[in-house]
Amino acid sequence: MRRRHFGLMLSFLVLVIAPLFVIAAYLYTLAQDQYAANTGFTIRTDESGSATDLLGGLANFTGGNATADGDILYEFITSRDMVQRLNARI
């Protein structure tokens, strides 16, 4: 093998194979598994007109909107109580 070929082989080993083994060793021995889960939900109101809607939107003044329901649901989902219930099922 010529000196030029030896230099090419050595540079390939140093620049490609060695980092590959270092990364593989790190991933196999030190790195930990990481998982991510995403969920989503939508709260919708009834689209048909009700008697309170016919009275000029009286439902908005009495608190009958989907935003309040969404806030309540969001607070429950992010609460410690829901996490404990899920842990009890698992």
Phi, psi and omega in degrees: 000136181284162181298324179296318179293323177297320178294319177296317180295318179295316179294324177296317179296318183287321187268339184241303187289315181298311177298326178298315178292325178295316179295316179298319179295319178297312182294327182280325187258317189257323186291146179251152178293142178231133181235149177225139178228135178236138176230160178210156178208158179229136177251122181239150177263169178291127184279340181284151181286132178254177182295325180288329176292329179289339180270026174088030177076035180298335181295329179293327180282335181269000177089017181268058179239166183284339181295317178295319178296321179295321177296319179295315180295319178297318179297321179291318182297322180272006184274164178290331181298319180293320178298319179294321177296319178295319178296327179291327179286329182276000000 
